[in-house]
Amino acid sequence: MSSEPYPAEKETPLAYRAVRGGLWVVAGSYWQIGVGFLANIFLTRILFPEAFGSVALAMFFAQLLRLQPRLGLGRAFAQDKDSDGRSVGTYLLLETTAALLSLALGLLAVPVLLWLQYGQTVAWICVALLVAGIVESFSGVGSVILDKELRFAQASLVQVIAFPLSYVPAFWLALRGAGPWSLVAQTVTFNLLSMLGIWTLLGRSPILPALHTWRFDKTLAGRYLRFGVTVGAVTLIGMLLTHLDNFYIGTFVDARELGYYDRAYRLAQWPALLMNALLTRAAFYTYARLQGDVVRLRRTAEMVLWLVITVSMPVLLALVITAPDLLTFLYTARWLPSTLFLRILVLFALVRPLMMNANTFFIAIGKPGLTARYNLVQLAVLAIAGYPLTLHRGALGTSVAVGMMLAAGVALSYRRMAREIGVNLLRFLLPPAAIALLILALYWWLNRNTGLTALPLPLRVVLKGLYAFLAFGLGTLALQPRSTRERLRYVWRLLRQEE
């Protein structure tokens, strides 16, 4: 973001709608992160690593077989300016057909997975997740219709209510020894509740076309598929980027090691989770509407980039500093083998939301091929490096391969963003990185020369976490006082501005 003040009076109402909508999205996302965090503490304390490992491996196969993301129909429909009966009917029929075909593929895959000795648990969990995917397709159609009108608050409200309720059957099953099936129950329940809530809202809203106007249009379907297949290729590559590591560990090591890795990976994704809703929904639709306006597009991209780094960096620092204490406090000492995985993965955790932002930007401006190209390079790095590293060093080697993959992707993506709209990643990243290194060096000294390690476990976790957040905030204000204050004031003006 440029250091000059941003005059609110020159902005259009779209900016204010997008920011306020984004605030709802982020608030709802944080609520889900908080609820999911607490619920998973409970489940992790009850379940064994093998349960999480089995679900992670089954998720890889389920995502591999799901056709809906491969077709990219949601993005194609979002790009369409119309939301009439023709477009809604075409989108819904295509999405439903893809979901049913996915389930058929899953059923055909069961004997293959059993023959490959993955076990019945993994095979049938894969099928159950594909059933949940059918329900998710229906709720996804409704969510896109709401998002196209920038009505982020309504869909967010449904998820805010549905998410905590979805853990009720998961807790019940976990306490009765259902193991991995308790985790599957949460996914199925959440998708069902979301579908019911979103379509109830749409049924009472004037934005939904009348049912009698819905119809399938072959020409429009062809256009959606042509656009969506490119986006879908990106989604397939993205799925492999985020699940291939699970496949390597689950196949060449074992489910127990994958369970330890999975818990570390989930904690390391906190920065990405904090920014996911903003980037995939609010930022995407704002980028899409600002196509062709390079100045406003650059300002928006810089604001998002600053938010990503400012929010993610202190979380990353807190995870690095508190890793062994946090795992013991949250999950008990049984999960301490996850510590090394967590610290390695956290080092690359900031790169994930940066990549999400770049991918969202390229798709929104109508250049999904760039995302596909750069993600393909990342996939090649992970596939080539991940296999030998996993064989020789287990999950630790897989963690290193994930870091190599992310480094390659962010370098390529932001070099292209600089060419498109003049965004300079290093200008935003280097000052916070320097602050983070100083904070870590000071922590190392404090940990060795004070009585910090002798404090009770809960107090250690709280003090170390507070140190990370306060030190980063104060360091940012000290190093970049003017630009930081201007950006914060600008966000505050946007949030208070009336349309």
Summary of the structure (lengths in Angstrom):
residues: 499
radius of gyration: 22.7
end to end distance: 23.8
largest distance: 73.8
contacts: 1734
relative contact order: 0.12
helix: 87%
strand: 0%
